Amino acid sequence: MSAAESSPRQPAPLPTALPAGYTFHPGLLPSVPEYRHIRVASGLTAMTEAQSRPVPGGSWYGCHITVDDEGKDAEAPGNAVAMGRIIGDGGWYFLIADMAVLPNHQRKGLGDAVLKHLVAYIKINAPEGDPCVILSADPPGIKLYKKNGFIMSDSVQEFGMILPSGWRDKI
């Protein structure tokens, strides 16, 4: 075990202010039903229950925001309204994933609070050096990510690539 692995992780600062009725939960992801609901309702790809169950254990870190019962969406399985997580090895690679806010709660600074917290957590807990922090941005999120220091990868001569849907049948 390396020194970085044996050192306890340090907490990142909490958002300075959220709108009334919202609570920030550092270090915790929403429940699997809430996670799946937020993904679909915010426009991310749907995941099966089997794909979703390993998410908490496969995450390096995560956080979410809940709303009090008065602001809860009637169709939601719980009170979680925003989330984000980091997948990584704790040394070099840090992938910010599952950045999502339910539509009725967007444009209130919740996504910005989650992203700032995740980046601060990496900054505080990654080993010395300049780690590789990446994310895959949907068009609606690009403005938020640019505002927080992210740049398009083609500007550094790197391009993201994925295996497309249905790849299991083709490869």
PyMOL commands that place a pseudoatom at each C-alpha (Angstrom):
pseudoatom trace, name=CA, resn=MET, resi=1, chain=A, elem=C, hetatm=0, pos=[0.000, 0.000, 0.000]
pseudoatom trace, name=CA, resn=SER, resi=2, chain=A, elem=C, hetatm=0, pos=[1.405, 3.398, -0.964]
pseudoatom trace, name=CA, resn=ALA, resi=3, chain=A, elem=C, hetatm=0, pos=[1.602, 6.398, 1.347]
pseudoatom trace, name=CA, resn=ALA, resi=4, chain=A, elem=C, hetatm=0, pos=[-1.239, 8.064, -0.564]
pseudoatom trace, name=CA, resn=GLU, resi=5, chain=A, elem=C, hetatm=0, pos=[-3.452, 5.000, -0.072]
pseudoatom trace, name=CA, resn=SER, resi=6, chain=A, elem=C, hetatm=0, pos=[-2.677, 4.773, 3.634]
pseudoatom trace, name=CA, resn=SER, resi=7, chain=A, elem=C, hetatm=0, pos=[-3.343, 8.461, 4.310]
pseudoatom trace, name=CA, resn=PRO, resi=8, chain=A, elem=C, hetatm=0, pos=[-6.926, 9.262, 5.218]
pseudoatom trace, name=CA, resn=ARG, resi=9, chain=A, elem=C, hetatm=0, pos=[-8.677, 11.463, 2.702]
pseudoatom trace, name=CA, resn=GLN, resi=10, chain=A, elem=C, hetatm=0, pos=[-9.397, 15.033, 3.691]
pseudoatom trace, name=CA, resn=PRO, resi=11, chain=A, elem=C, hetatm=0, pos=[-12.863, 16.582, 3.404]
pseudoatom trace, name=CA, resn=ALA, resi=12, chain=A, elem=C, hetatm=0, pos=[-13.480, 19.232, 0.781]
pseudoatom trace, name=CA, resn=PRO, resi=13, chain=A, elem=C, hetatm=0, pos=[-15.193, 22.501, 1.639]
pseudoatom trace, name=CA, resn=LEU, resi=14, chain=A, elem=C, hetatm=0, pos=[-18.965, 22.429, 1.474]
pseudoatom trace, name=CA, resn=PRO, resi=15, chain=A, elem=C, hetatm=0, pos=[-20.810, 24.832, -0.825]
pseudoatom trace, name=CA, resn=THR, resi=16, chain=A, elem=C, hetatm=0, pos=[-21.051, 28.256, 0.780]
pseudoatom trace, name=CA, resn=ALA, resi=17, chain=A, elem=C, hetatm=0, pos=[-24.769, 28.618, 0.151]
pseudoatom trace, name=CA, resn=LEU, resi=18, chain=A, elem=C, hetatm=0, pos=[-27.559, 26.581, -1.350]
pseudoatom trace, name=CA, resn=PRO, resi=19, chain=A, elem=C, hetatm=0, pos=[-31.075, 27.871, -1.870]
pseudoatom trace, name=CA, resn=ALA, resi=20, chain=A, elem=C, hetatm=0, pos=[-33.446, 27.417, 1.090]
pseudoatom trace, name=CA, resn=GLY, resi=21, chain=A, elem=C, hetatm=0, pos=[-34.794, 23.882, 1.423]
pseudoatom trace, name=CA, resn=TYR, resi=22, chain=A, elem=C, hetatm=0, pos=[-31.729, 22.121, -0.051]
pseudoatom trace, name=CA, resn=THR, resi=23, chain=A, elem=C, hetatm=0, pos=[-29.173, 20.019, 1.861]
pseudoatom trace, name=CA, resn=PHE, resi=24, chain=A, elem=C, hetatm=0, pos=[-25.712, 19.004, 0.624]
pseudoatom trace, name=CA, resn=HIS, resi=25, chain=A, elem=C, hetatm=0, pos=[-24.515, 15.439, 1.359]
pseudoatom trace, name=CA, resn=PRO, resi=26, chain=A, elem=C, hetatm=0, pos=[-20.729, 15.104, 0.903]
pseudoatom trace, name=CA, resn=GLY, resi=27, chain=A, elem=C, hetatm=0, pos=[-19.246, 11.659, 0.461]
pseudoatom trace, name=CA, resn=LEU, resi=28, chain=A, elem=C, hetatm=0, pos=[-22.595, 10.001, -0.208]
pseudoatom trace, name=CA, resn=LEU, resi=29, chain=A, elem=C, hetatm=0, pos=[-24.375, 9.017, -3.392]
pseudoatom trace, name=CA, resn=PRO, resi=30, chain=A, elem=C, hetatm=0, pos=[-28.165, 8.865, -3.558]
pseudoatom trace, name=CA, resn=SER, resi=31, chain=A, elem=C, hetatm=0, pos=[-29.918, 5.515, -3.207]
pseudoatom trace, name=CA, resn=VAL, resi=32, chain=A, elem=C, hetatm=0, pos=[-29.967, 3.286, -6.302]
pseudoatom trace, name=CA, resn=PRO, resi=33, chain=A, elem=C, hetatm=0, pos=[-33.636, 4.133, -7.096]
pseudoatom trace, name=CA, resn=GLU, resi=34, chain=A, elem=C, hetatm=0, pos=[-32.893, 7.873, -6.702]
pseudoatom trace, name=CA, resn=TYR, resi=35, chain=A, elem=C, hetatm=0, pos=[-29.703, 7.546, -8.777]
pseudoatom trace, name=CA, resn=ARG, resi=36, chain=A, elem=C, hetatm=0, pos=[-31.579, 5.847, -11.616]
pseudoatom trace, name=CA, resn=HIS, resi=37, chain=A, elem=C, hetatm=0, pos=[-34.408, 8.386, -11.479]
pseudoatom trace, name=CA, resn=ILE, resi=38, chain=A, elem=C, hetatm=0, pos=[-32.092, 11.409, -11.557]
pseudoatom trace, name=CA, resn=ARG, resi=39, chain=A, elem=C, hetatm=0, pos=[-30.187, 9.969, -14.535]
pseudoatom trace, name=CA, resn=VAL, resi=40, chain=A, elem=C, hetatm=0, pos=[-33.308, 9.394, -16.639]
pseudoatom trace, name=CA, resn=ALA, resi=41, chain=A, elem=C, hetatm=0, pos=[-35.217, 12.525, -15.582]
pseudoatom trace, name=CA, resn=SER, resi=42, chain=A, elem=C, hetatm=0, pos=[-32.219, 14.767, -16.302]
pseudoatom trace, name=CA, resn=GLY, resi=43, chain=A, elem=C, hetatm=0, pos=[-31.629, 13.268, -19.765]
pseudoatom trace, name=CA, resn=LEU, resi=44, chain=A, elem=C, hetatm=0, pos=[-28.734, 10.899, -19.075]
pseudoatom trace, name=CA, resn=THR, resi=45, chain=A, elem=C, hetatm=0, pos=[-28.764, 7.340, -20.415]
pseudoatom trace, name=CA, resn=ALA, resi=46, chain=A, elem=C, hetatm=0, pos=[-30.997, 4.938, -18.464]
pseudoatom trace, name=CA, resn=MET, resi=47, chain=A, elem=C, hetatm=0, pos=[-29.206, 2.218, -16.498]
pseudoatom trace, name=CA, resn=THR, resi=48, chain=A, elem=C, hetatm=0, pos=[-30.544, -1.115, -15.349]
pseudoatom trace, name=CA, resn=GLU, resi=49, chain=A, elem=C, hetatm=0, pos=[-30.728, -2.021, -11.688]
pseudoatom trace, name=CA, resn=ALA, resi=50, chain=A, elem=C, hetatm=0, pos=[-27.804, -4.427, -12.230]
pseudoatom trace, name=CA, resn=GLN, resi=51, chain=A, elem=C, hetatm=0, pos=[-25.706, -1.649, -13.795]
pseudoatom trace, name=CA, resn=SER, resi=52, chain=A, elem=C, hetatm=0, pos=[-26.571, 0.750, -10.976]
pseudoatom trace, name=CA, resn=ARG, resi=53, chain=A, elem=C, hetatm=0, pos=[-25.929, -1.443, -7.922]
pseudoatom trace, name=CA, resn=PRO, resi=54, chain=A, elem=C, hetatm=0, pos=[-22.083, -1.353, -8.211]
pseudoatom trace, name=CA, resn=VAL, resi=55, chain=A, elem=C, hetatm=0, pos=[-21.958, 2.454, -8.574]
pseudoatom trace, name=CA, resn=PRO, resi=56, chain=A, elem=C, hetatm=0, pos=[-21.359, 3.338, -4.899]
pseudoatom trace, name=CA, resn=GLY, resi=57, chain=A, elem=C, hetatm=0, pos=[-18.553, 0.803, -4.463]
pseudoatom trace, name=CA, resn=GLY, resi=58, chain=A, elem=C, hetatm=0, pos=[-16.996, 1.674, -7.814]
pseudoatom trace, name=CA, resn=SER, resi=59, chain=A, elem=C, hetatm=0, pos=[-16.813, 5.378, -7.056]
pseudoatom trace, name=CA, resn=TRP, resi=60, chain=A, elem=C, hetatm=0, pos=[-13.771, 7.117, -5.597]
pseudoatom trace, name=CA, resn=TYR, resi=61, chain=A, elem=C, hetatm=0, pos=[-16.034, 9.806, -4.156]
pseudoatom trace, name=CA, resn=GLY, resi=62, chain=A, elem=C, hetatm=0, pos=[-19.485, 11.272, -4.662]
pseudoatom trace, name=CA, resn=CYS, resi=63, chain=A, elem=C, hetatm=0, pos=[-22.029, 13.691, -3.310]
pseudoatom trace, name=CA, resn=HIS, resi=64, chain=A, elem=C, hetatm=0, pos=[-25.657, 14.621, -3.754]
pseudoatom trace, name=CA, resn=ILE, resi=65, chain=A, elem=C, hetatm=0, pos=[-28.183, 17.276, -2.828]
pseudoatom trace, name=CA, resn=THR, resi=66, chain=A, elem=C, hetatm=0, pos=[-31.630, 16.675, -1.389]
pseudoatom trace, name=CA, resn=VAL, resi=67, chain=A, elem=C, hetatm=0, pos=[-34.654, 18.937, -1.167]
pseudoatom trace, name=CA, resn=ASP, resi=68, chain=A, elem=C, hetatm=0, pos=[-37.049, 19.100, 1.764]
pseudoatom trace, name=CA, resn=ASP, resi=69, chain=A, elem=C, hetatm=0, pos=[-40.425, 17.393, 1.407]
pseudoatom trace, name=CA, resn=GLU, resi=70, chain=A, elem=C, hetatm=0, pos=[-42.162, 20.599, 0.263]
pseudoatom trace, name=CA, resn=GLY, resi=71, chain=A, elem=C, hetatm=0, pos=[-39.915, 20.819, -2.827]
pseudoatom trace, name=CA, resn=LYS, resi=72, chain=A, elem=C, hetatm=0, pos=[-39.934, 17.097, -3.628]
pseudoatom trace, name=CA, resn=ASP, resi=73, chain=A, elem=C, hetatm=0, pos=[-41.068, 15.989, -7.080]
pseudoatom trace, name=CA, resn=ALA, resi=74, chain=A, elem=C, hetatm=0, pos=[-44.151, 13.786, -6.719]
pseudoatom trace, name=CA, resn=GLU, resi=75, chain=A, elem=C, hetatm=0, pos=[-42.843, 11.099, -9.117]
pseudoatom trace, name=CA, resn=ALA, resi=76, chain=A, elem=C, hetatm=0, pos=[-39.384, 10.913, -7.516]
pseudoatom trace, name=CA, resn=PRO, resi=77, chain=A, elem=C, hetatm=0, pos=[-38.482, 7.850, -5.400]
pseudoatom trace, name=CA, resn=GLY, resi=78, chain=A, elem=C, hetatm=0, pos=[-36.831, 10.080, -2.753]
pseudoatom trace, name=CA, resn=ASN, resi=79, chain=A, elem=C, hetatm=0, pos=[-35.636, 13.596, -2.055]
pseudoatom trace, name=CA, resn=ALA, resi=80, chain=A, elem=C, hetatm=0, pos=[-32.341, 13.538, -4.027]
pseudoatom trace, name=CA, resn=VAL, resi=81, chain=A, elem=C, hetatm=0, pos=[-32.359, 16.177, -6.780]
pseudoatom trace, name=CA, resn=ALA, resi=82, chain=A, elem=C, hetatm=0, pos=[-28.691, 16.562, -7.817]
pseudoatom trace, name=CA, resn=MET, resi=83, chain=A, elem=C, hetatm=0, pos=[-25.610, 14.365, -7.848]
pseudoatom trace, name=CA, resn=GLY, resi=84, chain=A, elem=C, hetatm=0, pos=[-22.102, 13.820, -9.113]
pseudoatom trace, name=CA, resn=ARG, resi=85, chain=A, elem=C, hetatm=0, pos=[-19.308, 11.363, -8.516]
pseudoatom trace, name=CA, resn=ILE, resi=86, chain=A, elem=C, hetatm=0, pos=[-15.658, 10.669, -9.236]
pseudoatom trace, name=CA, resn=ILE, resi=87, chain=A, elem=C, hetatm=0, pos=[-14.404, 7.411, -10.688]
pseudoatom trace, name=CA, resn=GLY, resi=88, chain=A, elem=C, hetatm=0, pos=[-10.665, 6.986, -10.489]
pseudoatom trace, name=CA, resn=ASP, resi=89, chain=A, elem=C, hetatm=0, pos=[-7.560, 5.318, -9.235]
pseudoatom trace, name=CA, resn=GLY, resi=90, chain=A, elem=C, hetatm=0, pos=[-6.804, 7.982, -6.626]
pseudoatom trace, name=CA, resn=GLY, resi=91, chain=A, elem=C, hetatm=0, pos=[-3.471, 8.812, -8.205]
pseudoatom trace, name=CA, resn=TRP, resi=92, chain=A, elem=C, hetatm=0, pos=[-3.631, 9.895, -11.820]
pseudoatom trace, name=CA, resn=TYR, resi=93, chain=A, elem=C, hetatm=0, pos=[-7.063, 9.416, -13.395]
pseudoatom trace, name=CA, resn=PHE, resi=94, chain=A, elem=C, hetatm=0, pos=[-10.168, 11.140, -12.071]
pseudoatom trace, name=CA, resn=LEU, resi=95, chain=A, elem=C, hetatm=0, pos=[-13.334, 10.928, -14.166]
pseudoatom trace, name=CA, resn=ILE, resi=96, chain=A, elem=C, hetatm=0, pos=[-16.157, 13.181, -13.055]
pseudoatom trace, name=CA, resn=ALA, resi=97, chain=A, elem=C, hetatm=0, pos=[-19.338, 11.296, -13.876]
pseudoatom trace, name=CA, resn=ASP, resi=98, chain=A, elem=C, hetatm=0, pos=[-23.093, 11.340, -13.395]
pseudoatom trace, name=CA, resn=MET, resi=99, chain=A, elem=C, hetatm=0, pos=[-23.332, 15.115, -13.072]
pseudoatom trace, name=CA, resn=ALA, resi=100, chain=A, elem=C, hetatm=0, pos=[-27.097, 15.567, -13.075]
pseudoatom trace, name=CA, resn=VAL, resi=101, chain=A, elem=C, hetatm=0, pos=[-29.814, 17.812, -11.649]
pseudoatom trace, name=CA, resn=LEU, resi=102, chain=A, elem=C, hetatm=0, pos=[-33.541, 17.127, -11.915]
pseudoatom trace, name=CA, resn=PRO, resi=103, chain=A, elem=C, hetatm=0, pos=[-35.149, 19.571, -14.385]
pseudoatom trace, name=CA, resn=ASN, resi=104, chain=A, elem=C, hetatm=0, pos=[-37.391, 21.272, -11.796]
pseudoatom trace, name=CA, resn=HIS, resi=105, chain=A, elem=C, hetatm=0, pos=[-34.297, 22.090, -9.735]
pseudoatom trace, name=CA, resn=GLN, resi=106, chain=A, elem=C, hetatm=0, pos=[-31.972, 23.327, -12.488]
pseudoatom trace, name=CA, resn=ARG, resi=107, chain=A, elem=C, hetatm=0, pos=[-30.728, 26.931, -12.762]
pseudoatom trace, name=CA, resn=LYS, resi=108, chain=A, elem=C, hetatm=0, pos=[-30.408, 27.223, -8.980]
pseudoatom trace, name=CA, resn=GLY, resi=109, chain=A, elem=C, hetatm=0, pos=[-26.652, 26.634, -8.679]
pseudoatom trace, name=CA, resn=LEU, resi=110, chain=A, elem=C, hetatm=0, pos=[-26.941, 22.993, -7.581]
pseudoatom trace, name=CA, resn=GLY, resi=111, chain=A, elem=C, hetatm=0, pos=[-24.872, 21.557, -10.450]
pseudoatom trace, name=CA, resn=ASP, resi=112, chain=A, elem=C, hetatm=0, pos=[-22.235, 24.232, -9.881]
pseudoatom trace, name=CA, resn=ALA, resi=113, chain=A, elem=C, hetatm=0, pos=[-22.109, 23.375, -6.157]
pseudoatom trace, name=CA, resn=VAL, resi=114, chain=A, elem=C, hetatm=0, pos=[-21.676, 19.662, -6.883]
pseudoatom trace, name=CA, resn=LEU, resi=115, chain=A, elem=C, hetatm=0, pos=[-18.971, 20.237, -9.523]
pseudoatom trace, name=CA, resn=LYS, resi=116, chain=A, elem=C, hetatm=0, pos=[-17.001, 22.705, -7.390]
pseudoatom trace, name=CA, resn=HIS, resi=117, chain=A, elem=C, hetatm=0, pos=[-17.105, 20.270, -4.470]
pseudoatom trace, name=CA, resn=LEU, resi=118, chain=A, elem=C, hetatm=0, pos=[-15.904, 17.320, -6.586]
pseudoatom trace, name=CA, resn=VAL, resi=119, chain=A, elem=C, hetatm=0, pos=[-13.035, 19.341, -8.082]
pseudoatom trace, name=CA, resn=ALA, resi=120, chain=A, elem=C, hetatm=0, pos=[-12.038, 20.617, -4.628]
pseudoatom trace, name=CA, resn=TYR, resi=121, chain=A, elem=C, hetatm=0, pos=[-12.055, 17.043, -3.330]
pseudoatom trace, name=CA, resn=ILE, resi=122, chain=A, elem=C, hetatm=0, pos=[-9.667, 15.969, -6.094]
pseudoatom trace, name=CA, resn=LYS, resi=123, chain=A, elem=C, hetatm=0, pos=[-7.451, 19.006, -5.504]
pseudoatom trace, name=CA, resn=ILE, resi=124, chain=A, elem=C, hetatm=0, pos=[-7.176, 18.235, -1.780]
pseudoatom trace, name=CA, resn=ASN, resi=125, chain=A, elem=C, hetatm=0, pos=[-6.811, 14.447, -1.999]
pseudoatom trace, name=CA, resn=ALA, resi=126, chain=A, elem=C, hetatm=0, pos=[-4.913, 13.694, -5.225]
pseudoatom trace, name=CA, resn=PRO, resi=127, chain=A, elem=C, hetatm=0, pos=[-1.170, 13.155, -4.809]
pseudoatom trace, name=CA, resn=GLU, resi=128, chain=A, elem=C, hetatm=0, pos=[1.272, 15.926, -5.748]
pseudoatom trace, name=CA, resn=GLY, resi=129, chain=A, elem=C, hetatm=0, pos=[1.477, 16.667, -9.426]
pseudoatom trace, name=CA, resn=ASP, resi=130, chain=A, elem=C, hetatm=0, pos=[-1.038, 17.524, -12.089]
pseudoatom trace, name=CA, resn=PRO, resi=131, chain=A, elem=C, hetatm=0, pos=[-3.619, 14.687, -12.255]
pseudoatom trace, name=CA, resn=CYS, resi=132, chain=A, elem=C, hetatm=0, pos=[-5.732, 13.908, -15.294]
pseudoatom trace, name=CA, resn=VAL, resi=133, chain=A, elem=C, hetatm=0, pos=[-9.247, 15.154, -14.506]
pseudoatom trace, name=CA, resn=ILE, resi=134, chain=A, elem=C, hetatm=0, pos=[-11.754, 14.424, -17.253]
pseudoatom trace, name=CA, resn=LEU, resi=135, chain=A, elem=C, hetatm=0, pos=[-15.470, 14.369, -17.887]
pseudoatom trace, name=CA, resn=SER, resi=136, chain=A, elem=C, hetatm=0, pos=[-17.803, 13.719, -20.759]
pseudoatom trace, name=CA, resn=ALA, resi=137, chain=A, elem=C, hetatm=0, pos=[-20.003, 16.758, -21.343]
pseudoatom trace, name=CA, resn=ASP, resi=138, chain=A, elem=C, hetatm=0, pos=[-23.497, 16.770, -22.776]
pseudoatom trace, name=CA, resn=PRO, resi=139, chain=A, elem=C, hetatm=0, pos=[-24.199, 20.021, -24.659]
pseudoatom trace, name=CA, resn=PRO, resi=140, chain=A, elem=C, hetatm=0, pos=[-26.345, 21.550, -21.866]
pseudoatom trace, name=CA, resn=GLY, resi=141, chain=A, elem=C, hetatm=0, pos=[-23.480, 21.143, -19.364]
pseudoatom trace, name=CA, resn=ILE, resi=142, chain=A, elem=C, hetatm=0, pos=[-20.672, 22.639, -21.448]
pseudoatom trace, name=CA, resn=LYS, resi=143, chain=A, elem=C, hetatm=0, pos=[-21.225, 26.189, -20.169]
pseudoatom trace, name=CA, resn=LEU, resi=144, chain=A, elem=C, hetatm=0, pos=[-21.078, 24.990, -16.539]
pseudoatom trace, name=CA, resn=TYR, resi=145, chain=A, elem=C, hetatm=0, pos=[-17.907, 22.985, -17.131]
pseudoatom trace, name=CA, resn=LYS, resi=146, chain=A, elem=C, hetatm=0, pos=[-16.150, 25.823, -18.984]
pseudoatom trace, name=CA, resn=LYS, resi=147, chain=A, elem=C, hetatm=0, pos=[-17.118, 28.226, -16.182]
pseudoatom trace, name=CA, resn=ASN, resi=148, chain=A, elem=C, hetatm=0, pos=[-15.312, 25.878, -13.792]
pseudoatom trace, name=CA, resn=GLY, resi=149, chain=A, elem=C, hetatm=0, pos=[-12.058, 25.680, -15.782]
pseudoatom trace, name=CA, resn=PHE, resi=150, chain=A, elem=C, hetatm=0, pos=[-12.642, 22.725, -18.111]
pseudoatom trace, name=CA, resn=ILE, resi=151, chain=A, elem=C, hetatm=0, pos=[-11.637, 23.013, -21.755]
pseudoatom trace, name=CA, resn=MET, resi=152, chain=A, elem=C, hetatm=0, pos=[-12.579, 21.002, -24.815]
pseudoatom trace, name=CA, resn=SER, resi=153, chain=A, elem=C, hetatm=0, pos=[-10.038, 18.184, -25.169]
pseudoatom trace, name=CA, resn=ASP, resi=154, chain=A, elem=C, hetatm=0, pos=[-9.428, 18.876, -28.857]
pseudoatom trace, name=CA, resn=SER, resi=155, chain=A, elem=C, hetatm=0, pos=[-7.688, 22.088, -27.793]
pseudoatom trace, name=CA, resn=VAL, resi=156, chain=A, elem=C, hetatm=0, pos=[-4.940, 19.969, -26.176]
pseudoatom trace, name=CA, resn=GLN, resi=157, chain=A, elem=C, hetatm=0, pos=[-4.798, 17.541, -29.118]
pseudoatom trace, name=CA, resn=GLU, resi=158, chain=A, elem=C, hetatm=0, pos=[-6.643, 14.810, -27.249]
pseudoatom trace, name=CA, resn=PHE, resi=159, chain=A, elem=C, hetatm=0, pos=[-9.990, 13.418, -28.337]
pseudoatom trace, name=CA, resn=GLY, resi=160, chain=A, elem=C, hetatm=0, pos=[-12.433, 11.349, -26.337]
pseudoatom trace, name=CA, resn=MET, resi=161, chain=A, elem=C, hetatm=0, pos=[-13.591, 8.115, -27.902]
pseudoatom trace, name=CA, resn=ILE, resi=162, chain=A, elem=C, hetatm=0, pos=[-16.233, 5.551, -26.922]
pseudoatom trace, name=CA, resn=LEU, resi=163, chain=A, elem=C, hetatm=0, pos=[-17.499, 2.186, -28.046]
pseudoatom trace, name=CA, resn=PRO, resi=164, chain=A, elem=C, hetatm=0, pos=[-20.976, 2.894, -29.498]
pseudoatom trace, name=CA, resn=SER, resi=165, chain=A, elem=C, hetatm=0, pos=[-24.251, 1.304, -28.383]
pseudoatom trace, name=CA, resn=GLY, resi=166, chain=A, elem=C, hetatm=0, pos=[-24.478, -2.281, -29.612]
pseudoatom trace, name=CA, resn=TRP, resi=167, chain=A, elem=C, hetatm=0, pos=[-20.701, -2.780, -29.577]
pseudoatom trace, name=CA, resn=ARG, resi=168, chain=A, elem=C, hetatm=0, pos=[-20.996, -6.169, -27.815]
pseudoatom trace, name=CA, resn=ASP, resi=169, chain=A, elem=C, hetatm=0, pos=[-22.628, -7.612, -30.950]
pseudoatom trace, name=CA, resn=LYS, resi=170, chain=A, elem=C, hetatm=0, pos=[-20.023, -6.107, -33.297]
pseudoatom trace, name=CA, resn=ILE, resi=171, chain=A, elem=C, hetatm=0, pos=[-16.675, -6.798, -31.638]
for i in range(1, 171): cmd.bond("trace and resi %d" % i, "trace and resi %d" % (i + 1))
show_as sticks, trace
zoom trace
